[in-house]
Amino acid sequence: MIRSNRVTRTLVAAAAVCTFATSACAQTSTNSSDYKPEVGQAGKDVIWVPTPSELVDRMLRMAKVTPNDFVMDLGSGDGRTVIAAAKNFKARAMGIEYNPDMVALSQKNAEREAVTTDRARFVKADLFETDFSQASVITMYLLPSINLKLRDKILALKPGTRVVSHAFDMGDWKADETATVEGRNAYLWIVPARAAGTWRVDAGNSSFDVAIAQTYQQIEGSASSGGRASKLEKAALVGDQISFVSGGRAYAGRIAGDKIEGTASGAKFTATKIK
Ligand SMILES: C[S@@+](CC[C@H](N)C(=O)[O-])C[C@H]1O[C@@H](n2cnc3c(N)ncnc32)[C@H](O)[C@@H]1O
């Protein structure tokens, strides 16, 4: 724990140095084939400190990575997370890294692990200028301030996208899951669909309105029909999956834009957002 806190403080302190002395953090290639990175070396917005392999594995398992996933590591360092996602989880993976030497090193590391370029790719780019909307899983080990800067962009991603961060959280967007490996924390978020608003539910022989208030993935609401309102019970939102209990019936459905389709006690229901 003590070591982990020290690393965290080092990352935050180094970020301040990079903010005020950008030339020290400029990234030019050494063109050296025997390039050896040093833990704590400058990066554009964050220094390089690698995530221990055990935690990389735990983060990818927290995100439930499968061969159907496209994993993007923002600030990919020596490529270890991308390589693990491709090699151990058979996902497609891409690393975004500003330092060209680290990109070249990642490519060499991937080759050494016999991971092909169709599974693991590394791109020299600034994570702030990168479109990561195609990712189904995002991994990162950045800084609290960077996580907050990225938060709106992440919240606009496809519902269900999983985001895992080593060490740093996302302010008042509470994690869906936290894990600790040898004193280091990892956080998982699942991007929630937009559930807030008033929905008109059509459940065959009954129709009623459901008003939902949403704070990130937390939802609460009430159902109203014929001037009578009652609080939803067990209201939950996981990605695009919404569920609640109303009038003794359990509703579970999938949000797709302004529509919900699902089942209520075995029968089909639909809902349309009306406000
Ligand atoms: C703390 S390290 C994490 C490395 C790797 N993700 C891991 O967990 O092992 C952060 C990495 O982000 C890179 N980086 C810093 N600012 C960046 C930026 N604006 N765009 C892309 N990469 C950046 C650094 O060069 C460094 O390799």
The ligand as an SDF file (V2000), in Angstrom:
LIG
                    3D

 27 29  0  0  0  0  0  0  0  0999 V2000
    1.5240    5.6230  -16.1470 C   0  0  0  0  0  0  0  0  0  0  0  0
    2.0050    5.1290  -17.7670 S   0  0  0  0  0  0  0  0  0  0  0  0
    0.9430    3.7230  -18.0550 C   0  0  0  0  0  0  0  0  0  0  0  0
    1.4440    2.7780  -19.1100 C   0  0  0  0  0  0  0  0  0  0  0  0
    0.5530    1.5390  -19.3810 C   0  0  0  0  0  0  0  0  0  0  0  0
   -0.8140    1.9240  -19.7050 N   0  0  0  0  0  0  0  0  0  0  0  0
    0.5380    0.6260  -18.1970 C   0  0  0  0  0  0  0  0  0  0  0  0
   -0.4740    0.6300  -17.4580 O   0  0  0  0  0  0  0  0  0  0  0  0
    1.5340   -0.1010  -17.9880 O   0  0  0  0  0  0  0  0  0  0  0  0
    1.2980    6.3930  -18.7990 C   0  0  0  0  0  0  0  0  0  0  0  0
    1.7220    6.3610  -20.2480 C   0  0  0  0  0  0  0  0  0  0  0  0
    1.0030    7.3810  -20.9500 O   0  0  0  0  0  0  0  0  0  0  0  0
    1.8430    7.9770  -21.9190 C   0  0  0  0  0  0  0  0  0  0  0  0
    1.2790    9.3050  -22.2110 N   0  0  0  0  0  0  0  0  0  0  0  0
    1.3710   10.4290  -21.4630 C   0  0  0  0  0  0  0  0  0  0  0  0
    0.6570   11.4270  -22.0100 N   0  0  0  0  0  0  0  0  0  0  0  0
    0.0970   10.9230  -23.1520 C   0  0  0  0  0  0  0  0  0  0  0  0
   -0.7510   11.4690  -24.1590 C   0  0  0  0  0  0  0  0  0  0  0  0
   -1.1930   12.7300  -24.0960 N   0  0  0  0  0  0  0  0  0  0  0  0
   -1.1250   10.6760  -25.1810 N   0  0  0  0  0  0  0  0  0  0  0  0
   -0.6980    9.3850  -25.2540 C   0  0  0  0  0  0  0  0  0  0  0  0
    0.1160    8.8120  -24.3240 N   0  0  0  0  0  0  0  0  0  0  0  0
    0.4960    9.5680  -23.2770 C   0  0  0  0  0  0  0  0  0  0  0  0
    3.1930    7.9960  -21.2460 C   0  0  0  0  0  0  0  0  0  0  0  0
    4.2360    8.1110  -22.2100 O   0  0  0  0  0  0  0  0  0  0  0  0
    3.1880    6.6630  -20.5080 C   0  0  0  0  0  0  0  0  0  0  0  0
    3.7350    5.6340  -21.3000 O   0  0  0  0  0  0  0  0  0  0  0  0
  1  2  1  0
  2  3  1  0
  2 10  1  0
  3  4  1  0
  4  5  1  0
  5  6  1  0
  5  7  1  0
  7  8  2  0
  7  9  1  0
 10 11  1  0
 11 12  1  0
 11 26  1  0
 12 13  1  0
 13 14  1  0
 13 24  1  0
 14 15  1  0
 14 23  1  0
 15 16  2  0
 16 17  1  0
 17 18  1  0
 17 23  2  0
 18 19  1  0
 18 20  2  0
 20 21  1  0
 21 22  2  0
 22 23  1  0
 24 25  1  0
 24 26  1  0
 26 27  1  0
M  CHG  2   2   1   9  -1
M  END
$$$$
